[in-house]
């Protein structure tokens, strides 16, 4: 194993082979995105062929609001997501969350920042707050994936991350197999704002990895608004699809 | 789910004897050792993560296992001396001096009895495996075992009883140098912030795909073959569904003999593509099973695992066989025969009396020291390995030449026809084709000959995904023009490793739903089609198409009895040594098969005709 400076020197002489930052393949990555043609194509496919709901950001076949948002408006102002929870994004999130591949947060965070810039008003955002994990889960996993993503997004959009502002006080069971109603019940009163002063009158960007039914984002938003936040935007790497993709 | 456990290094002292150890709960250790006269425990360090505590313990335990005696009234001196030794080792591992202290532990020594009752269950569950605590908890959940006590307490008592081995997941080798105990790699260990141990931790990036291996975690392993030799020998016979060819029969006998004799530990099976290697191993497997040994059949690729497990289940209907790969549901099942990808083997420890490693030259096994170390660790003490390949690496060949590795040859295919020898096509205008511009006449002729002359399907191998997309489009266009008969519809498909519809496209190609499949090296192995020719485009790209890849691709052709004389073309803008080497190896194999009398009489004419060409 080479020392740090020696490694840097060796990389100057023999630069490392560039590879796609998301899938790791040695296909030549694009200049701006750092993604290979296949990953880029896959991510672009959804934006080229479908629309995102103007409110919650889920993929829908026509422009406007999804059925859910038109029935009941979510408490947050607007949500942004890189793409649906499929293919390369699903693999990236899985690697980050369950395999502990913290490096996956970099490309995912960068993609998310691009999306935030194009979809949300970054001037309205004062702080970024990652969705918290309960202490027990944090102990077991060793890191909070939303916090890693928030750090990357913060670096790109030049806004500060507020740590330990929003906390989770109840260790709720995993939501994977729960319905929307069960999820809402599961998360009720699970979050609280630790330091009210830091959110009062601020524009908040709430950051998470996946937006499925929106229960987590809505519950966190309610807490933040109650604590005095002026407006809350939501950004997630992946989101849901509100139609059958064959439509 | 728990966070990381921290351990203190200690000295357990009796009236005149002592032993070193490390524990997360001194009560367990006092309870366990009380019958041996150890009454008190003196903690020498603050609680430390396994990556620190275990190497420190090893630094004072030495060869005697940390046991010794002391004269009456010298206990304090002994403890001071041990602290000095620990501080010496700590400098090497960059552990601060503040962690060292001498503190007598307050203990309740009766709690361990109830926990120790669960030790045999845990030992049985873990037998032959090497797992992290979280994986063990998942395994217990899968087996519906609720212990009612802390899992780590049971594991700790098993370790004290020397029935389980505890390893730090990441072991320090010196200042800023670490090695991952799971994959054996040191290059990919990097610092990370960890909320579990609350500081800068380290994890291994090489084996992240198997789950995180962190400095603050321990690996637990129980060797697998301890009691098997005591079980009575039984008779296991494979149910052979196809009769073996003379070449296969020879090899099958040699492998059975290899399992029977005690001296040799490794054997290489060098077989032509499509020679029927799998069936050749069945008698060797039966012999190992007769001796109550567990058998591992490891292959680098998942689709090959799924295919081979069916054949093994058919051959051994009364033997339990499990299939392990990334998405397998049998991950925690017990069986006598395990058919697994080389990645899943990483979770076995000293478990198998016979290991059969197929496609040893295939990616990712061939380039991964981690997987290679995993296979070695999965083999039981005294266990045997059979390596199988159509294209052995230079290293294996060197070992064979030196006489270190005995080799069994299967130079002929089961149907007795020679492997199609590739025709080298040099086409200077190929770069135009790569640009998606024009398709050279020679390539059009090959496609035409295959589709309308041989009435066969055609594999077109390309070096990269980008090229594949372009070539597929171009070939589709060409099929609409003369000399083709304006072929409309989906005649050409392209598939690559990340293609979401790969399985469907391959299944349709197997069924004969379309005639041309453009693909990357992803399809170089494992596909058997009844009537297919092979065209390797840009075969001069020798970094991608090395001789072993070319031999494998050529091996897709002529595998079935219905069309044993398939055709293979390597097309490039120049000759490369890899192309020539691949052709020469195939020729040599065919010659050898002919001379050994494994080919049909008519094969002589085929070889002679090719010789004239």
Interface residues (C-beta under 8 A of the other chain):
Chain A: X1 X3 X23 X25 X27 X37 X38 X87 X88 X95 X98 X99 X100 X101 X102 X103 X136 X137 X138 X139 X140 X141 X142 X143 X144
Chain B: X1 X2 X3 X4 X134 X176 X177 X186 X187 X192 X193 X194 X195 X196 X197 X201 X203 X205 X208 X209 X210 X211 X212 X214 X216 X464 X465 X466 X496 X497 X498 X500
